[in-house]
Amino acid sequence: MRTPTPFALPTEPITRADLVARGVTPRMLRTRLANGDLRQVRSGVYLRGDLWPEGARERHIVLVHAELAAHPTAVASYGSAALIHGLPTPGFGRWEDGPASVTVPRSGKSVSTGWAVRHTGPLPAGQVQRDAQGYPVTSPARTAVDLAAHQPLPEALVLLDSAARLICASLVTQVRRRDYVNPQLAKVSADLFEEAAATVRATRLRPATRLADPARESVAESLSAGHLHLSGLPTPRYQAQIRTSIGTVYPDFLWDDLMLIGEVDGAVKYEQADAYVLEKEREQALRDRGYRVVRWLAKEIMLHPDVVMARIARAME
């Protein structure tokens, strides 16, 4: 094998044309690919071989960056933008299992190549920002609207609520619990959703954007809120402050006039060894204050929402 001709191996995805512009010849390229110093990430885009990550999430992001290198006017969007921002999926899937998604600012039809999807649509400057590596990505509001426009109401709220929390956190120096229930901060996120929905002409999403609430802390809470709205049951307050004998607590759902609290339980709540005992103490402190408590599981609201709604309705009786 020939000794590889020295050249600076790319630490970010780079196109063949850009490598050639730097003086890399086809023979140099073939040699480096053959010995593994260089890796072809997608057709015509390369990366230093040892920088190809092992994790599915990291690989997806590299593929997105490669797509952006191949299409300089493109912006990471849809599921790829959700992955970059850390938005949750409404169901059991993972964003990284889907194709790299970008949006290009020109008219025409979307294009799917198997490893990537190129959407088309307007990209106002206010709806585009930069990720940690400096690549363009749709803003949390635009990302949530792009994805929520294709989801029914309960699932749409998962995306909108999570994006609203990101927006609230970006508006303060150090986010605190009370910032998520600040109506002024919530209005900023609502306005950004309305603007993004108008940009992509997703008028059908307006009812969902008006229901979005940054106070909701989990996928299960957002799904529950959506199903509560569809069922016609009274709207609760979310993460409301209640003072008890063991301190201030913040229940997931509170119907003040009924003295009824709703709690949705997931595995995350009980990761600590004593979490279950602490939760029981918390519930008893609420009962001592005269509150009743109705509970359901995250998997129940995902798989059997009708059962959960019936349980809440019975508790309200």
Secondary structure, DSSP 8 states (H G I E B T S, - for coil): ----------SS-EEHHHHHHTT--HHHHHHHHHTTSEEEEETTEEEEGGG--SSHHHHHHHHHHHHHHHSTT-EE-HHHHHHHHT---SSS--GGGS-EEEEESSSS--EE-SSEEEEE----GGGEEE-TTS-EEE-HHHHHHHHHTTS-HHHHHHHHHHHHHHHHHHTSSS--GGGGG-HHHHHHHHHHHHHHHHHTT-GGGHHHHHH--TT--SHHHHHHHHHHHHHT----EES--EEETTEEE--SEEEGGGTEEEEEE-GGGG-STTHHHHHHHHHHHHHHTT-EEEEEEHHHHHH-HHHHHHHHHHHH-
